[in-house]
Amino acid sequence: MNRFVNSDYIKYIKNFPIFDGDNICFYLGEIDTRIGIIRNSKIKDITYIEHMSKLIKRFIDSILLIKKEFSKCNFYYLMPNPPIQDGWINGDKLNQYLGISNEKNRFVVRYSFEEIIKYELNKINVEVIDLSGNYTKQNMFVDEKHLIENNHHFKYPNNFLDLLKDYFK
């Protein structure tokens, strides 16, 4: 998320063949909530909500500029994946993948982020897409059967892209 809002995203997006009526879909992944918010709020010694609100404001401002540049396109935002429970990743990969977080703060940040981002995107007429129901357990954490063992990546990333493709049919 930080890289996006701190870069020349208009120049970057103009590298793609975008035509009137195209769908432009933004996605901030689960890692953005896990690392971008949890870790960085601890480093900056501010609350999750304070850091999250600042980042979301910058993200919304970025989208508004992109909407202005591509005013005849349709805009969507894809919700991040659900958080990972403690115990799935262990050993050397634990800190690398999950950073300085635990399932409670990953859960709180992920679903607080959802609430705030949906509210803000609604104000600027960006439709929110949530495909996570296909791989979320009843407790609102990711269903590990879809993950590579001891890893936070999905076994079949094309399934995720297929869900998105089906959404736009």
PyMOL commands that set and color helices and strands:
alter all, ss='L'
color gray80, all
select helices_A, chain A and resi 2-5+9-13+30-44+48-69+93-98+103-123+132-135+144-146+157-167
alter helices_A, ss='H'
color red, helices_A
select strands_A, chain A and resi 23-27+74-78+127-129
alter strands_A, ss='S'
color yellow, strands_A
deselect
rebuild
show_as cartoon
